[in-house]
Each structure stands twice: as structure tokens, then as C-alpha cells.
């Protein structure tokens, strides 16, 4: 499943596979070999993901896993978070904020005043 996710991470069942794989990255089963495979896959996805959707989804699942398990998590899973491109994700958020209409930030009086000025 990890290979499927690394080859093509943009498809409709991605979230199910991510929800299944990420907990294996935190486990210490099989001497950590399974965790190595999962963390390598996650690092590949962080490198390939241009839109940031899959990366954000993986980071959220890792954060919820850390909350649940506390200190009983493999350090390799946490070290793969160092490969997330934070600058690009910040730029995406700025673009979304810029798309907000100006009227959403104005009070009712200000919108009314602006509407009256537009009529005259």
C-alpha cells in the first residue's frame, strides 16, 4: 500500500490509505522495518506534493496520533515532519485569504455606506 501511495497520491481513496499507513509508521513492530517503509513513503509524498493537500492530511493524522499515543511513538515518524515544505503551505493560505471578499470584513454600517456610495 505504501508503494501505491507513493506512485499516485492524488486519487479518491488516498485518505483511507493514509489513515491505514501512518499508524504503522509509529509502531515498533518487525524491528522497525515497517516504520522505515512508511516514513520513506511519507517523505517521498512531502517532496512530490505540489498542492499540499496530501501533505496537510498526513500531518494532521500524525498530530492526532501523537496526541493519542504520547511519548510511545517511533522517532522516525516525527523526523519525517522535517521534510514538509512550510513556506509553500503558507503561501497557499495567503492566496486563500486574499480571495476573501472585502465585504466579509466590514461591519453592517460600513457595507451599507459603501452600497450608498456606489449608487450615487
BELWOWO-V87897 format. One record per backbone hydrogen bond with DSSP energy under -0.5 kcal/mol. CO is the residue of the C=O (numbers start at 1). NH is the residue of the N-H. If there is no record, write none. Layout:
co: <CO/CO>
nh: <NH/NH>
//
This chain:
co: <1/2/3/4/9/11/13/14/15/16/17/18/20/21/21/22/22/23/23/26/28/29/29/30/32/33/34/35/36/37/38/39/40/41/42/43/44/45/48/52/53/54/55/56/57/58/59/60/61/62/63/64/65/66/69/71/74/74/75/76/78/79/80/81/84/85/86/87/88/89/90/91/92/93/94/95/97/101/102/103/107/108/109/110/111/112/113/114/115/116>
nh: <5/6/7/8/11/14/17/18/19/20/21/22/24/24/25/25/26/26/27/74/31/32/34/33/36/37/38/39/40/41/42/43/44/45/46/47/48/49/50/56/57/58/59/60/61/62/63/64/65/66/67/68/69/70/72/73/77/78/79/80/81/82/83/84/86/89/90/91/92/93/94/95/96/97/98/99/100/104/105/106/111/112/113/114/115/116/117/118/119/120>
//
